[in-house]
Amino acid sequence: MALDPALERPRASEAPGFSDAVTCAFADEAAGVQGTIRLGVAGGVASGLTMVFVGGVPAVAHAAGGVAVGPEPASYDDVSAAGIVHRVVEPHRRWTVTATLEGVLVELELEATGAAFVLDPKHPASRRGGMEGYEQPCRVRGRIELQVPGEPLRTIVVDGVGQRGHQWGAPDWETLELSRTITGWFGDDLAFNVSAMRPAGARSHADEVSWSSISRPPIETFEDEDEDTVPEPAVGDGTPEAVEAPEPRISTTVGADGRHTFATVELWESDEGPVWTATGEPIAGTTLELGQLRLDMAFFRWRLQGRTGVGRYDILRRVEG
């Protein structure tokens, strides 16, 4: 579906706990680098987070906030925090994001490739999680400069895949146990996105309220006998379309430290199929303590229908005080 350019604007609300944020995530397997840059507004102040992994370990971890902004910024071009500057070059099509920190420079260009994943505010996952918004698979290019004292400047050229999302709302963590964000990127023609919320008191995936979609070329036939068979595209220009997968099936293996070590995601477009089954394990990650919340952040290597890709698997959970 076509997105209204006005949706690029930050949202404002007087509702308690309301926030608005854009998140740019990227991965380049050949360069061995992954990262997330988030810029948000809440309660009239801006905050930012930059996380970059190189060789599977954190190379950049910086967060800061408390930067006053106007009551209703007209664009994220007018918002900056934690050294992050975000520009909308072409609404819902092209963006730039930079993070300038001590000894660090991240400069990225993002271009939308697949169809947008749009969370309807009437969807049960939106009502349960208190959020709405959209996500767009992207091609990501740019560079990362790392200056370690006493060592030569290191420059990493980024030419990979990723996702740019814009979400807003006021989640009620008194009624939530945890939330999941799971994404997979397989080049310019195939990607998936899953969001799941677990109500307070629930203990398994079966109790979670989920929203998921897959962006893929129009399909003419599908061989469900062989999980390694790729669906054949229909005749046409092959432009990816976003198709909702109403009831994703998620299985997650967790280690002794509570972090996720393996996952399987099944995305059914309908009861008759096609079904997309992705399996993966983390290639980079860390844990961030955020007051009463804990974020287990990870980038996964995924295998889906004979293809290999990368993506995020983040778990944000309430910490018992």
N, C-alpha and C positions, 0 to 999 in steps of 0.2 A: 504494500500500500504506500501511496505517496504521503510524505510527512509535511505538515505545515511548517514553514520556516520559523514561525513564531514559537515553535516548541524548543528552539535553540536557546531561548531566553531563560535565565534563572527564575525559578518560581519563589514567591514569598508568601508567608502565612504567619498568622499570630498563634497558630495551634502549638501547644507545648511539644517540644521535641521535633518540630518540623525542620527539615534540612533539604538542600538541593545540591547535587554534585554531578560533575562530569568525571568519568574515569576512562583513561586510555591505557590499555594493556597491550603488550607486544611480546613476541618471541622470535628469535632467529636461531634455529638449531645449528646451522653451519658455523655461526659465530659464537655459539655457546652462551647466549645472553637472553635474559627475559626480564620483564619489569612491569611495574604499574605506577602510573602517575594520576593522582586524584586531586581535584580542586573543588572545594565545596563552600557553601554559604549556609549559615544557620544563626538565627538570632542577631542579624545585622553585622556579623563578623565572618571573615573568610579564613579557611584553613587549607593546608595542603599536605600531601604525603607523596614521597618519591621512594620507591623500592626498586633496586636493580640487582639482579643476580648474574654473576659471571662464573662460569665453570661450576654451577650448582650451589654456590654459596653467596650470601649477601655481600655485595660490593658497595652499595649505597643504601642507606636507611636514614631518611630524614623526614621529620614531621614538625610542623609549626602552625600556630593559629593566632587568633586574637587580632587580626587585621580588620579594622573598621571599613565597612562598605556602605554605600548609599542604601536607602530603604528598599529600592527596587532597581537593581542594576539592569540596564537595557540589554546587556550582552555579557558573556563570559570574557569578552575582550576587555571589559572594564573591571575585572576581578583578578587580583594577584595575591598570592600568599606562599610562604615557604620557598621563595625563589622560582615559583611556577608561573609561566605566562601561557595562556591558551588563546588561540585565535581561530575564529570561524572564517575560513577562506571562501567556502561555498556551502551554504546551509545543507546539512545532511549529506554532504558529498566529500568535502575536503577540509582538513583542519591542520594546524601546527600546534605543537606543544614543546615548550622548553623548560628545563629546570637548571637554574644556575646556582650552584652551591660552592662552598669552599673546596677547591680541588676537584670539582665535578662540573661537567657541562653535558646536558642531554638535549639534543635537538632532533625532533622527529616530525615527519610529515605523514599524515594518515589520509588514506583515500578509501572510501567505502567500496566494497566489492559485491557483497551479497545483499539480499533483501533485508530490510530492517525487521528486527524482532520487537513487536509492540505489545506491551502489557496493558490490556484493557482495564480501566479502573473498576469495572464491574466483575472482573474475574475473581474467583474465590481466593486465589493467591494474593491478589492485590488487596482485597479486603482483610485477609488474615495478617498480611505483612505490613499494611499501612503505607504501601509504596506503589507508585506507578512510574512509567517511563518507557524507554526503548533502548535497544542495543543494535549496533551495526558492525558486522564483520568488516575488516579493513586489511589493506596492504599497508605495511609500515616501513618507511625508509628514513635513514638519518645517520647520526653518529653519536657516540658517547666518548667523552674525554675524561680520563681519570689521572689525576696528578697526585702520586704518593710522594711525600717528602723524601728526598735522597734517591729517587728513582726517575727514569725517563718518563716523559708524558706518554700515556698509553691511549691510543685512539682505536675504537671499535666501530667498524662500519656496520650499520644495521640495514638488512634487506630481508624482511620477514613478514609475518602475519600478525593479526591482533584483532582488537575490538575496541570500539568507542561507545560508551554508554552514557546516558543522561537519565537520572532517577531523582524523584522527589517524593516527600511524604513524611509521616510521623509514626514510625513503628513503635508499638507498645511492648516493651520488653518485660512488662509484668505478665503478659499473656503468651510470651514466646520463650521457647527453650533454646532454639538455635535457628540459623538460616544458612542455606547453602547457595553458592554461585558456582555453576559448573559450565565451562565452555570448551569447545573444540574447534580448531581451525585447520582445514585441510586444503590449502591453496586458495584460489580466488573463487571457486565454484561450490564449495561444500563447507558448512559450518553448523554447529548446534549450540543452543543456549538453554540452560536449565536453572530455574530458581525454585527453592523449596523452603518452606517454613514449618518448623515443628512446634506445635502448641506446648505450653507449659504442662508438665506432668506426663507427656508422651515419652515413649522410650524407643521407638523404632521408625524406620523409613516408612512403614505402612501407615503411620499416623500423620505423616507430613502432607501439607497442602502444596501442590507443585504446579509450576507453569513451565512449559518447554516448547521449543520450536526448532525446526531444522531448515536451513537455507540450502537448496539444491536445485539443479536444473530440472525443468519439467520432465516427468517420468512417463515413458510409454509402456515398458514392461518391467517386471521385477521377478527374479528367480529366488523364491524363498527357501528352496531346498538346500542351497549352499550359502552359508553365511559370508563366504569370501567373495561372492559374486556381486559386482557393482551394478545397481540399477541402470538400465539403458535409457539415455535421454530421448525425449520425444523430438520429432522434427520441429525445427524452429530456430530462433536465434540463440537458444541455450541460456538466456538470462536467468540467473537464479531466482527462485521464488521462495518465500517463507511460508512453511506449512506447520500448523500447530500439531504437536504430539500430545494429546490430551492427558494421558496418564503415564508419565515416565516411570520406569522401574529402576531404582537405584540400589546398588549393593556396594557397601564400603567396608574394607578391612582396616582396622585401627591397631596401631602398635601399642606397646606398653606405656609410651609417653602420651598417649591420647591422640597422636597425629595420624592422619589417614595415609595408608601405605599401598593400597590397591583399590580400584573401583571398577564397577561395571555399570553402564548406563544403557537401558533399552528404551528406544523411542519408537512408539507405534503411531503411525499416522491415522490408522483406523483399526478396528477389530480384525479386518482382513489383511492388514499390512499396507504398504511395506513396513518392515521393522528394521531399524538401524541399531546395531549393537556395538557399543564402543567399550573397550577395555583399556585400562591405563594404570601407570604408576608414576610417582613424583620424580622429577628430575631436578627440582630446586624448591626451596621453601624455608619458611621461618615462622615463628610465633610472636605476635605482638600483644602485649597486655594493654587494654584500653579501658582502664578504670573497672567498671562492673562487667565489661565484655572482654572476651579473648578471641583474637583472630588467628586461626591457623591458615596461613597463606601458602599455597603451593602452585607450581606449574607442573602439569602432567604431560607425558608423552602418551598419545592415544593411538589405538589401532581400530579402524572401522572399515568394514567391508573391503578388506584388502589394501587399504590406504593407511598411511601413518601421518599423524598430525600432532599438534601441541595445543595447549589451552590451560585455563585456570581451573582450580578446584579450591575455593575458599570456604571455610566454615567459621562463621561468627556465632559465638555461643555466650550465653549468660553465665557469669561466674557467681557461684553461691558465696554470699558475704558472711 
